[in-house]
Amino acid sequence: MAKKKAKDSKDKKSSKDAKGKGSASAPTSFREALRAGEGFDLASLDPRSTPGFDGDKVAGEEALAGLGDELAELQERLYAESKGGGKRSVLLIIQGMDTSGKGGIMRHVVGAFDPQGVEITSFKAPTDEEKKHPFLWRIRNALPSPGDIGVFDRSHYEDVLIVRVHDLVPPSQWSRRYAQINAFEKKVVESGTTVIKVMLHISSDEQKARLAERLDRPDKHWKFNPGDLDERAFWADYQEAYQVAIDKCSTEVAPWFVVPADRKWYARLAVTELVLEHLRALDPQWPKADFDVKAEQKRLAAMP
């Protein structure tokens, strides 16, 4: 739905202030625009900016709609490649504060995939059984199979985020986990899985507005959890925890991509583009037939 002229002007100004510039028709690499490199400062990234894209909401939604066919083909090629012995897969990790748009990413981005090639795991508080094992045990068990795209709604990073913020384990324990996570992700990548880690960066004001909407609208009450307000009280602590996690775990093999998420349309476009750019780089191939194609064509032609 088209915005008013003043709104469009504001959108474009915010986009120009962001890291990474592009155009509505030909955005620059989202991987370059959104990667958290050395010296990245979460607090300085405008949650309303649109790195890598200069268009407005209408242009963004049109761009997103135009990505579906290529995304579907690349996913099918990845899945088919595994049937020919390929071992590669993709793991998309989505992290973010409450109301940052994780649900929208699942519906609009992940929903574009063929379900038979997607494995979605939503990580909640660990069960009693999971608590008996090292914190990465349940993560390892949920890794995608060859040819699949795995999606983590939250992840092992909860063990250096909520655990840190609420002192659920001693600092000496969670502080060791950053190195353990890096070593784990390195092995995952070496096994053939491309890891795409996305943090949805929402502002405190936008979160408050989204929570207020959930309380104001009866059709949104099912989304509201009183615990979200309890967690909001620790906003500054979570921002610090995210900054440290990004500093320590944005590595060469598994970098963090931080997506400004105050504009839902942009966050959905950016995450889709990130997945698409990684799939293009993988360039999965159709497997060669393990039978004589011409012989089978001849057999079929001879049939009534």
FENNOR-V625635 format. One record per residue. N is the residue number from 1. RES is the residue in one small letter. OMEGA is omega in degrees with one decimal (999 if undefined). D_LAST is the distance of its C-alpha to the last C-alpha in Angstrom with 1 decimal. Layout:
N,RES,OMEGA,D_LAST ; N,RES,OMEGA,D_LAST
This chain:
1,m,-174.3,54.2 ; 2,a,176.6,56.7 ; 3,k,175.5,60.0 ; 4,k,-175.7,63.3 ; 5,k,-179.5,64.7 ; 6,a,179.9,67.3 ; 7,k,179.3,64.7 ; 8,d,-179.3,62.5 ; 9,s,178.5,65.5 ; 10,k,178.8,66.3 ; 11,d,-176.1,62.8 ; 12,k,178.6,62.9 ; 13,k,179.7,66.4 ; 14,s,179.7,65.4 ; 15,s,-178.2,62.4 ; 16,k,179.3,64.7 ; 17,d,-174.8,67.0 ; 18,a,174.5,64.2 ; 19,k,178.2,63.3 ; 20,g,-180.0,60.6 ; 21,k,179.9,60.0 ; 22,g,177.4,57.0 ; 23,s,-177.9,55.7 ; 24,a,-175.9,53.5 ; 25,s,-176.1,50.8 ; 26,a,-179.2,51.3 ; 27,p,174.5,52.9 ; 28,t,179.9,54.3 ; 29,s,177.1,52.9 ; 30,f,177.0,53.3 ; 31,r,178.7,53.6 ; 32,e,-176.2,56.7 ; 33,a,-171.0,58.1 ; 34,l,-178.3,57.8 ; 35,r,177.7,58.4 ; 36,a,-178.9,61.6 ; 37,g,-179.0,63.4 ; 38,e,-180.0,66.8 ; 39,g,179.5,69.5 ; 40,f,-179.8,67.1 ; 41,d,-176.9,69.1 ; 42,l,-175.8,67.3 ; 43,a,-177.2,70.2 ; 44,s,179.8,70.2 ; 45,l,-179.5,66.5 ; 46,d,-179.6,66.4 ; 47,p,178.2,63.9 ; 48,r,-178.9,63.4 ; 49,s,-177.8,62.6 ; 50,t,-177.6,59.2 ; 51,p,178.2,59.1 ; 52,g,-176.5,56.6 ; 53,f,-178.5,56.0 ; 54,d,-177.5,58.4 ; 55,g,177.7,56.4 ; 56,d,-176.5,57.2 ; 57,k,-178.9,55.3 ; 58,v,179.6,53.1 ; 59,a,179.7,52.2 ; 60,g,179.1,51.6 ; 61,e,176.7,49.2 ; 62,e,178.9,47.3 ; 63,a,179.9,47.1 ; 64,l,-179.5,45.9 ; 65,a,-177.6,43.1 ; 66,g,-176.6,41.9 ; 67,l,-172.2,41.5 ; 68,g,-175.9,38.7 ; 69,d,-179.5,35.7 ; 70,e,178.9,37.2 ; 71,l,-179.3,38.4 ; 72,a,-179.6,34.9 ; 73,e,-179.4,33.3 ; 74,l,177.3,36.0 ; 75,q,-179.6,35.8 ; 76,e,178.6,32.1 ; 77,r,177.8,32.6 ; 78,l,-179.6,35.4 ; 79,y,-179.9,33.4 ; 80,a,-179.9,30.4 ; 81,e,-179.7,33.0 ; 82,s,178.7,34.2 ; 83,k,176.3,30.8 ; 84,g,177.3,31.2 ; 85,g,179.2,34.7 ; 86,g,-176.6,36.7 ; 87,k,-173.0,39.9 ; 88,r,177.9,41.0 ; 89,s,179.9,41.6 ; 90,v,175.1,43.8 ; 91,l,177.2,46.7 ; 92,l,179.8,48.1 ; 93,i,179.7,51.5 ; 94,i,176.5,53.1 ; 95,q,177.0,56.8 ; 96,g,176.8,59.2 ; 97,m,176.2,61.9 ; 98,d,-178.7,61.2 ; 99,t,-177.8,59.7 ; 100,s,175.5,58.9 ; 101,g,179.8,55.3 ; 102,k,179.7,53.3 ; 103,g,178.3,51.5 ; 104,g,177.1,50.6 ; 105,i,179.8,49.2 ; 106,m,-176.9,47.0 ; 107,r,-170.6,45.7 ; 108,h,-178.6,45.4 ; 109,v,-178.9,44.7 ; 110,v,179.9,43.1 ; 111,g,178.9,41.2 ; 112,a,-178.8,39.3 ; 113,f,171.1,37.5 ; 114,d,-176.6,34.3 ; 115,p,-176.1,35.9 ; 116,q,-180.0,33.8 ; 117,g,-177.3,35.6 ; 118,v,175.1,39.1 ; 119,e,-178.1,41.8 ; 120,i,177.8,44.8 ; 121,t,175.7,48.1 ; 122,s,-177.6,51.1 ; 123,f,175.6,54.2 ; 124,k,174.8,57.0 ; 125,a,-177.5,60.2 ; 126,p,177.4,59.6 ; 127,t,178.6,59.2 ; 128,d,179.1,61.6 ; 129,e,-179.4,59.1 ; 130,e,179.6,58.5 ; 131,k,179.3,62.3 ; 132,k,-175.1,62.5 ; 133,h,172.8,60.7 ; 134,p,-171.3,61.4 ; 135,f,-180.0,60.5 ; 136,l,-176.6,57.5 ; 137,w,-177.6,55.9 ; 138,r,177.7,54.0 ; 139,i,-179.7,53.0 ; 140,r,-179.0,51.6 ; 141,n,-177.2,49.5 ; 142,a,-179.7,47.9 ; 143,l,-176.9,46.9 ; 144,p,175.7,43.3 ; 145,s,177.1,40.6 ; 146,p,179.6,39.0 ; 147,g,-176.9,36.8 ; 148,d,170.3,38.5 ; 149,i,177.7,41.1 ; 150,g,179.4,44.0 ; 151,v,177.0,46.4 ; 152,f,170.9,49.9 ; 153,d,-163.9,51.8 ; 154,r,-170.6,55.2 ; 155,s,176.5,55.3 ; 156,h,179.3,57.7 ; 157,y,172.9,60.0 ; 158,e,-177.5,61.2 ; 159,d,168.8,63.1 ; 160,v,176.9,65.2 ; 161,l,-179.2,65.3 ; 162,i,179.6,66.0 ; 163,v,178.7,67.4 ; 164,r,-176.2,69.8 ; 165,v,-175.1,70.8 ; 166,h,176.7,71.5 ; 167,d,-177.4,73.0 ; 168,l,173.2,70.5 ; 169,v,-179.0,71.2 ; 170,p,177.9,74.1 ; 171,p,179.8,74.0 ; 172,s,-179.5,74.2 ; 173,q,-177.4,70.8 ; 174,w,-179.7,68.8 ; 175,s,177.3,70.4 ; 176,r,-172.0,68.7 ; 177,r,179.4,65.3 ; 178,y,179.1,64.9 ; 179,a,178.4,64.8 ; 180,q,178.3,62.6 ; 181,i,-179.9,60.1 ; 182,n,179.7,60.2 ; 183,a,178.9,59.6 ; 184,f,-178.2,56.7 ; 185,e,177.5,55.0 ; 186,k,178.9,55.4 ; 187,k,178.9,53.6 ; 188,v,179.5,50.8 ; 189,v,180.0,50.3 ; 190,e,180.0,50.6 ; 191,s,177.6,47.8 ; 192,g,179.7,45.4 ; 193,t,174.1,46.0 ; 194,t,-176.5,47.1 ; 195,v,178.2,49.8 ; 196,i,-176.7,50.6 ; 197,k,-176.3,53.8 ; 198,v,170.1,54.6 ; 199,m,176.8,57.9 ; 200,l,-172.4,57.9 ; 201,h,-178.9,61.5 ; 202,i,178.6,62.9 ; 203,s,177.6,66.5 ; 204,s,-179.8,68.8 ; 205,d,-179.8,69.3 ; 206,e,177.7,65.5 ; 207,q,179.6,65.0 ; 208,k,179.5,67.9 ; 209,a,-179.7,66.4 ; 210,r,176.0,63.0 ; 211,l,178.7,64.8 ; 212,a,178.5,66.9 ; 213,e,179.1,63.8 ; 214,r,178.8,62.3 ; 215,l,-177.0,65.6 ; 216,d,-173.6,65.9 ; 217,r,179.0,62.5 ; 218,p,-179.7,61.6 ; 219,d,177.7,57.9 ; 220,k,-177.1,58.8 ; 221,h,-178.5,61.0 ; 222,w,179.1,58.2 ; 223,k,-173.8,58.1 ; 224,f,175.4,61.8 ; 225,n,179.2,63.3 ; 226,p,178.6,67.1 ; 227,g,178.0,66.8 ; 228,d,178.6,65.6 ; 229,l,176.6,69.2 ; 230,d,-179.7,70.6 ; 231,e,179.9,68.5 ; 232,r,178.9,69.5 ; 233,a,-179.6,73.1 ; 234,f,-174.3,72.2 ; 235,w,-177.0,70.7 ; 236,a,179.7,72.9 ; 237,d,178.6,72.3 ; 238,y,178.6,68.6 ; 239,q,177.1,68.9 ; 240,e,-179.1,70.9 ; 241,a,177.4,68.5 ; 242,y,179.9,65.6 ; 243,q,-179.1,67.6 ; 244,v,179.3,68.4 ; 245,a,178.4,64.8 ; 246,i,179.4,63.7 ; 247,d,-172.7,66.6 ; 248,k,-171.6,65.9 ; 249,c,172.1,62.1 ; 250,s,-172.8,60.9 ; 251,t,179.5,60.0 ; 252,e,-177.1,58.3 ; 253,v,-179.0,55.2 ; 254,a,-178.6,55.1 ; 255,p,172.3,57.1 ; 256,w,171.3,57.9 ; 257,f,-178.1,56.7 ; 258,v,-173.9,59.0 ; 259,v,173.0,57.5 ; 260,p,-168.4,60.0 ; 261,a,177.3,58.8 ; 262,d,175.9,61.1 ; 263,r,-175.2,58.5 ; 264,k,-177.5,55.4 ; 265,w,-179.2,53.2 ; 266,y,-179.2,54.4 ; 267,a,179.7,54.0 ; 268,r,177.9,50.3 ; 269,l,-176.4,49.7 ; 270,a,-179.4,51.6 ; 271,v,177.0,49.9 ; 272,t,179.6,46.4 ; 273,e,178.4,47.5 ; 274,l,178.6,48.9 ; 275,v,-178.2,45.7 ; 276,l,180.0,43.7 ; 277,e,177.8,46.2 ; 278,h,178.1,45.9 ; 279,l,176.5,42.1 ; 280,r,180.0,42.3 ; 281,a,177.3,44.7 ; 282,l,179.9,42.4 ; 283,d,-179.7,39.5 ; 284,p,-174.5,36.9 ; 285,q,173.8,33.9 ; 286,w,179.3,30.2 ; 287,p,177.6,29.6 ; 288,k,179.8,28.0 ; 289,a,177.3,24.6 ; 290,d,178.2,25.3 ; 291,f,179.9,22.1 ; 292,d,-175.2,20.8 ; 293,v,-177.4,19.1 ; 294,k,179.7,17.9 ; 295,a,-179.8,16.5 ; 296,e,175.8,14.5 ; 297,q,-179.8,13.3 ; 298,k,178.2,12.3 ; 299,r,-178.8,10.4 ; 300,l,-179.0,8.5 ; 301,a,-179.3,7.9 ; 302,a,-178.5,6.6 ; 303,m,179.1,3.8 ; 304,p,999,0.0
